[in-house]
Amino acid sequence: GDLLKAMRRDFARASGQAPAILFVDELDSFGDRDSFTHDHRDYSVQVINAFLECLDGVDGREGVVVVGATNNITRIDPAIVRSGRLDKHVEIPLPAAQDRIAILHQQLDQSISVGELSALATCTDGMSGADLAKAVRDAKRVARRAGREITVGDVVTALPEVVRLDATHLRGNAIHEVGHTLVGLRLSHGTYLGTDLTHQISDGSAVSTGGRACFEMPSVRRRDKQFYLDQIAVCLGGIAAERLVLGTTSDGAGGDDRSDLGMATRLATLLLTQFGMGETLRFSKAASDEDLEHLRRNDPQLCSRIDQVLEMELQRASSILADERMLIDRMSEDLIATGKLTPERVSAIEAELRSQAHLNAVRSTMQKSKRKG
């Protein structure tokens, strides 16, 4: 009962000091009432119910803003995040270059200028705020032991080693991202924003991604079966491009739930078990990655149908890219050279290739005419 008392006491304290912000970290620790199977299930349900009461408040919670943080929103009881409670959801991505410099500046207590720290933008690529904070702590320790003020050199020494990708690795990643890009464009997969390529990675960074193709999806649209199949095809476009150009694939498409294969498998599972778009209209409440994996492990027929969907969409992505070999090569070269493709640049490359193809056709016709003459 101490947890329930403490929780109610904190909400009462926040109300007594309103206006106030009450921050709840690791929000997924509450869990989901529908997934509780352990011996303390009844008490865990009481905890969530009490939290919901605190969020609603008998007399409301005027002047108290409740903020929660989690790395896995799918594990949170739906009642906690429904309208009227914690209903505004903001995904915080890894910090961009300017953000990383600002974080370092703040962690260093502004003792080193932003101008000096700007040189660290590249070698901190892919690092999270926690990674940067640890690097600063390590750098401060070095300076403290040396009995002097901290320097940029101390921070550099504390950062993970930067590994520059070799030409083969870089080309494979570029082809992969161009595959996503072209399949997305040909299927009108939202609004294309651009494609990025990472030329180097930091050992020990939070992520080790080779790049990304960015599409903005409309917040409201009709989501039929073709919509989800197109999404799966875009997810598998990277693998399709690697197979087409290189004849083999790397492990970059898998590895975790947010990888290409992870997202494609999740979409295919939802399509067949929740959306009524498969061979059966049977509905499953499974929504979290753990629950969906449990479904797959215990239903061989479902796994077989998922495999069929994934294979079908991989073949469709491959068909889309089959006639785009020259464009894949040109876009990959450009991406390697600059590290970025914009919608304007992709359009320009396509126009150049069309013009070149037209010119070649004209020359071929003229040569044929000369031979006949």
C-alpha positions as CSV (number, residue, x, y, z in Angstrom):
1,G,0.0,0.0,0.0
2,D,3.0,2.4,0.3
3,L,3.1,2.9,-3.5
4,L,-0.6,3.9,-3.6
5,K,-0.1,6.3,-0.7
6,A,3.0,7.9,-2.2
7,M,1.3,8.3,-5.6
8,R,-1.7,10.0,-4.2
9,R,0.5,12.1,-1.9
10,D,2.5,13.4,-4.9
11,F,-0.6,14.4,-6.9
12,A,-1.9,16.1,-3.8
13,R,1.3,18.0,-3.4
14,A,1.3,19.1,-7.0
15,S,-2.2,20.3,-6.7
16,G,-1.3,22.2,-3.5
17,Q,1.6,23.9,-5.3
18,A,-0.3,24.6,-8.6
19,P,0.7,25.7,-11.1
20,A,3.0,22.7,-11.2
21,I,4.4,20.0,-13.5
22,L,4.3,16.5,-12.3
23,F,6.8,14.3,-14.2
24,V,6.4,10.5,-14.3
25,D,9.4,8.7,-15.7
26,E,9.4,5.2,-17.2
27,L,5.6,5.4,-17.7
28,D,5.5,1.9,-19.2
29,S,6.3,0.5,-15.7
30,F,2.5,0.7,-15.0
31,G,2.0,-1.9,-17.7
32,D,-1.3,-2.9,-19.4
33,R,-4.1,-4.5,-17.3
34,D,-5.0,-6.8,-20.1
35,S,-1.5,-8.4,-20.2
36,F,-1.1,-9.1,-16.4
37,T,-0.7,-12.8,-15.7
38,H,1.6,-12.8,-12.6
39,D,0.6,-13.5,-9.0
40,H,0.3,-9.9,-8.1
41,R,-2.1,-9.1,-10.9
42,D,-4.9,-7.8,-8.6
43,Y,-2.5,-5.3,-7.0
44,S,-1.0,-4.1,-10.3
45,V,-4.6,-3.5,-11.5
46,Q,-5.2,-1.4,-8.4
47,V,-2.1,0.6,-9.1
48,I,-3.2,1.5,-12.6
49,N,-6.8,2.3,-11.4
50,A,-5.4,4.6,-8.7
51,F,-3.2,6.3,-11.2
52,L,-6.2,6.9,-13.5
53,E,-8.1,8.4,-10.5
54,C,-5.2,10.7,-9.8
55,L,-5.0,11.8,-13.5
56,D,-8.8,12.5,-13.6
57,G,-9.0,14.0,-10.1
58,V,-12.3,14.2,-8.2
59,D,-12.3,18.0,-8.6
60,G,-10.1,17.9,-11.7
61,R,-6.4,18.8,-11.6
62,E,-6.5,22.5,-12.6
63,G,-3.1,24.0,-12.8
64,V,-1.2,20.6,-12.8
65,V,0.4,19.4,-16.0
66,V,1.3,15.7,-16.0
67,V,4.1,14.6,-18.2
68,G,5.2,11.0,-18.8
69,A,8.3,9.5,-20.5
70,T,8.7,6.1,-21.9
71,N,10.8,4.2,-24.5
72,N,7.9,1.9,-25.3
73,I,4.4,3.4,-25.5
74,T,2.9,0.1,-26.7
75,R,3.3,-1.4,-23.2
76,I,1.2,1.3,-21.5
77,D,-2.4,0.6,-20.6
78,P,-4.6,2.3,-23.3
79,A,-6.7,4.0,-20.6
80,I,-3.6,6.0,-19.5
81,V,-3.0,7.6,-22.9
82,R,-6.6,8.1,-24.0
83,S,-8.2,11.5,-24.6
84,G,-8.5,13.6,-21.5
85,R,-5.5,12.0,-19.8
86,L,-2.0,11.7,-21.2
87,D,-3.4,12.3,-24.7
88,K,-0.7,14.4,-26.4
89,H,2.2,12.2,-27.6
90,V,5.5,13.6,-28.7
91,E,8.2,11.3,-30.1
92,I,11.7,12.7,-29.4
93,P,14.3,11.5,-31.9
94,L,18.0,11.4,-31.4
95,P,19.5,15.0,-31.3
96,A,20.6,16.6,-34.6
97,A,24.1,18.1,-34.9
98,Q,23.1,21.6,-33.6
99,D,21.3,19.9,-30.7
100,R,24.3,17.7,-29.8
101,I,26.5,20.8,-29.6
102,A,23.9,22.5,-27.4
103,I,23.8,19.5,-25.1
104,L,27.5,19.4,-24.8
105,H,27.6,23.1,-24.1
106,Q,25.0,22.7,-21.3
107,Q,26.7,19.7,-19.8
108,L,30.0,21.5,-19.7
109,D,28.4,24.4,-17.7
110,Q,29.1,26.7,-20.7
111,S,32.8,26.5,-19.9
112,I,33.7,25.8,-23.6
113,S,32.2,28.0,-26.3
114,V,29.7,26.7,-28.8
115,G,32.2,27.7,-31.6
116,E,34.9,25.4,-30.2
117,L,32.4,22.6,-29.7
118,S,31.0,22.8,-33.2
119,A,34.0,20.8,-34.4
120,L,32.5,17.8,-32.6
121,A,29.3,17.7,-34.6
122,T,30.5,14.9,-36.9
123,C,32.2,12.7,-34.3
124,T,29.1,12.7,-32.1
125,D,26.7,11.7,-34.9
126,G,24.2,9.1,-33.7
127,M,24.8,9.7,-30.0
128,S,21.9,10.3,-27.6
129,G,21.7,12.9,-24.8
130,A,22.7,10.2,-22.3
131,D,25.8,9.3,-24.5
132,L,26.9,12.9,-24.6
133,A,26.4,13.4,-20.8
134,K,28.6,10.3,-20.1
135,A,31.3,11.6,-22.4
136,V,31.3,15.0,-20.6
137,R,31.5,13.2,-17.2
138,D,34.5,11.2,-18.4
139,A,36.2,14.3,-19.8
140,K,35.7,16.2,-16.5
141,R,37.3,13.3,-14.7
142,V,40.3,13.4,-16.9
143,A,40.7,17.2,-16.4
144,R,40.1,16.9,-12.6
145,R,42.9,14.3,-12.3
146,A,45.2,16.5,-14.3
147,G,44.4,19.4,-12.0
148,R,43.3,21.8,-14.8
149,E,40.3,23.2,-16.6
150,I,38.5,21.0,-19.1
151,T,39.3,21.3,-22.8
152,V,37.8,20.3,-26.1
153,G,40.6,17.7,-26.3
154,D,39.4,16.1,-23.1
155,V,35.9,15.7,-24.6
156,V,37.3,14.3,-27.9
157,T,39.3,11.7,-25.9
158,A,36.2,10.7,-24.0
159,L,34.1,10.2,-27.2
160,P,33.7,6.8,-28.7
161,E,36.1,6.1,-31.6
162,V,34.7,7.2,-34.9
163,V,34.9,4.6,-37.6
164,R,34.7,5.8,-41.2
165,L,32.8,3.4,-43.5
166,D,34.8,1.9,-46.4
167,A,33.8,2.3,-50.0
168,T,32.1,-1.1,-50.2
169,H,30.1,-0.6,-47.0
170,L,29.1,2.9,-48.1
171,R,28.0,1.9,-51.5
172,G,25.8,-1.0,-50.1
173,N,24.1,1.4,-47.7
174,A,23.6,4.0,-50.4
175,I,22.0,1.4,-52.7
176,H,19.8,0.2,-49.8
177,E,18.5,3.8,-49.0
178,V,17.9,4.5,-52.7
179,G,15.8,1.3,-52.9
180,H,13.5,2.7,-50.2
181,T,13.4,6.0,-51.9
182,L,12.5,4.8,-55.4
183,V,9.9,2.3,-54.2
184,G,8.3,5.0,-52.0
185,L,8.3,7.5,-54.9
186,R,6.8,5.0,-57.4
187,L,4.1,4.0,-54.9
188,S,3.4,7.7,-54.0
189,H,4.2,6.8,-50.4
190,G,3.4,10.2,-48.8
191,T,5.5,13.3,-49.4
192,Y,9.2,12.6,-50.1
193,L,11.4,14.8,-47.9
194,G,14.9,13.5,-48.7
195,T,17.4,10.7,-48.1
196,D,20.4,10.8,-45.8
197,L,23.6,8.6,-45.8
198,T,25.9,8.2,-42.9
199,H,29.6,8.1,-43.8
200,Q,30.9,7.2,-40.3
201,I,29.6,5.8,-37.1
202,S,30.7,6.0,-33.5
203,D,31.5,2.9,-31.5
204,G,29.0,2.7,-28.6
205,S,26.5,5.1,-30.1
206,A,22.8,4.7,-29.4
207,V,22.2,3.7,-33.0
208,S,24.2,2.4,-35.9
209,T,22.1,3.2,-38.9
210,G,23.5,3.6,-42.4
211,G,21.0,6.2,-43.5
212,R,17.3,6.8,-44.0
213,A,14.8,7.8,-46.6
214,C,12.2,10.2,-45.2
215,F,8.5,10.3,-46.3
216,E,5.9,12.4,-44.5
217,M,2.5,10.6,-44.3
218,P,-0.8,12.5,-44.1
219,S,-2.3,12.3,-40.6
220,V,-5.7,11.4,-42.0
221,R,-6.3,9.2,-45.0
222,R,-8.2,6.1,-46.0
223,R,-6.0,3.1,-45.0
224,D,-7.1,0.1,-47.1
225,K,-5.3,-3.1,-47.7
226,Q,-3.2,-1.5,-50.5
227,F,-2.1,1.2,-48.1
228,Y,-0.5,-1.3,-45.8
229,L,0.9,-3.5,-48.6
230,D,2.6,-0.4,-50.0
231,Q,4.1,0.4,-46.7
232,I,5.5,-3.2,-46.5
233,A,6.9,-2.8,-50.0
234,V,8.7,0.4,-49.1
235,C,10.2,-1.3,-46.0
236,L,11.5,-4.1,-48.2
237,G,12.7,-1.7,-51.0
238,G,16.2,-1.6,-49.5
239,I,16.6,-5.4,-49.6
240,A,15.2,-5.5,-53.1
241,A,17.8,-2.9,-54.3
242,E,20.7,-4.7,-52.7
243,R,19.7,-8.0,-54.3
244,L,19.2,-6.4,-57.7
245,V,22.5,-4.5,-57.8
246,L,24.8,-6.5,-55.4
247,G,23.3,-9.9,-55.7
248,T,23.3,-10.2,-51.9
249,T,22.0,-8.4,-48.8
250,S,23.6,-7.3,-45.5
251,D,22.2,-7.5,-41.9
252,G,21.3,-3.8,-41.9
253,A,17.6,-4.6,-42.8
254,G,17.1,-6.6,-39.5
255,G,18.3,-6.6,-36.0
256,D,15.5,-5.0,-33.9
257,D,11.8,-4.1,-33.9
258,R,12.3,-0.8,-35.7
259,S,14.4,-2.3,-38.5
260,D,13.0,-2.8,-42.1
261,L,12.2,-6.4,-41.4
262,G,10.8,-5.7,-38.0
263,M,8.4,-3.0,-39.3
264,A,7.4,-5.1,-42.3
265,T,6.7,-8.2,-40.2
266,R,4.7,-6.1,-37.7
267,L,2.6,-4.5,-40.5
268,A,1.9,-7.9,-42.1
269,T,0.9,-9.4,-38.7
270,L,-1.5,-6.5,-38.0
271,L,-3.0,-6.7,-41.5
272,L,-3.8,-10.3,-40.9
273,T,-4.9,-10.3,-37.3
274,Q,-6.4,-6.9,-36.6
275,F,-7.6,-5.2,-39.8
276,G,-9.6,-8.0,-41.3
277,M,-7.5,-7.9,-44.5
278,G,-6.4,-11.5,-44.7
279,E,-8.1,-14.9,-45.2
280,T,-10.1,-14.5,-42.0
281,L,-12.0,-11.7,-40.3
282,R,-10.9,-13.0,-36.8
283,F,-9.8,-10.1,-34.6
284,S,-6.9,-10.3,-32.1
285,K,-6.3,-7.7,-29.4
286,A,-2.5,-8.3,-29.7
287,A,-0.8,-4.9,-30.4
288,S,2.5,-4.8,-28.7
289,D,5.6,-6.4,-30.3
290,E,5.7,-9.0,-27.6
291,D,2.0,-10.0,-28.1
292,L,2.4,-10.1,-31.9
293,E,5.5,-12.3,-31.6
294,H,3.6,-14.6,-29.2
295,L,0.9,-14.9,-31.9
296,R,3.4,-15.8,-34.6
297,R,5.2,-18.4,-32.4
298,N,2.0,-20.2,-31.6
299,D,0.3,-20.1,-35.0
300,P,2.2,-21.8,-37.8
301,Q,-0.5,-21.0,-40.3
302,L,-0.3,-17.3,-39.4
303,C,3.4,-17.4,-39.9
304,S,2.9,-19.0,-43.3
305,R,0.5,-16.3,-44.4
306,I,2.9,-13.5,-43.1
307,D,5.7,-15.1,-45.1
308,Q,3.5,-15.0,-48.2
309,V,2.7,-11.3,-47.7
310,L,6.4,-10.4,-47.2
311,E,7.5,-12.4,-50.2
312,M,4.8,-10.9,-52.4
313,E,5.8,-7.4,-51.5
314,L,9.5,-8.1,-51.8
315,Q,8.8,-9.3,-55.4
316,R,6.7,-6.2,-56.0
317,A,9.4,-3.9,-54.8
318,S,11.9,-5.8,-57.0
319,S,9.7,-5.4,-60.0
320,I,9.5,-1.7,-59.4
321,L,13.3,-1.4,-59.2
322,A,14.0,-3.8,-62.1
323,D,13.7,-1.0,-64.8
324,E,15.5,1.6,-62.6
325,R,19.0,0.3,-62.6
326,M,20.6,3.4,-64.2
327,L,18.7,5.6,-61.8
328,I,19.7,3.6,-58.8
329,D,23.4,3.9,-59.8
330,R,23.2,7.6,-60.4
331,M,21.3,8.3,-57.2
332,S,23.7,6.1,-55.2
333,E,26.7,7.9,-56.6
334,D,25.2,11.3,-55.7
335,L,24.2,10.1,-52.3
336,I,27.7,8.9,-51.6
337,A,29.3,12.1,-52.8
338,T,27.1,14.5,-50.9
339,G,25.6,12.4,-48.1
340,K,22.1,13.7,-49.0
341,L,19.4,13.6,-51.7
342,T,16.7,16.2,-51.9
343,P,13.4,15.9,-53.8
344,E,14.8,18.5,-56.2
345,R,18.0,16.6,-56.8
346,V,16.2,13.4,-57.5
347,S,14.0,15.1,-60.0
348,A,17.1,16.7,-61.7
349,I,18.8,13.3,-61.9
350,E,15.6,11.7,-63.5
351,A,15.4,14.6,-66.0
352,E,19.1,14.1,-66.9
353,L,18.6,10.4,-67.5
354,R,15.5,11.1,-69.6
355,S,17.4,13.6,-71.7
356,Q,20.3,11.3,-72.1
357,A,18.0,8.4,-73.1
358,H,16.3,10.7,-75.7
359,L,19.6,11.8,-77.1
360,N,20.8,8.2,-77.4
361,A,17.6,7.3,-79.2
362,V,18.1,10.1,-81.7
363,R,21.7,9.1,-82.3
364,S,20.7,5.5,-82.8
365,T,18.0,6.5,-85.3
366,M,20.5,8.7,-87.2
367,Q,23.1,5.9,-87.3
368,K,20.5,3.4,-88.7
369,S,19.5,6.0,-91.4
370,K,23.2,6.4,-92.4
371,R,23.7,2.7,-92.7
372,K,20.6,2.3,-94.9
373,G,21.8,5.2,-97.1
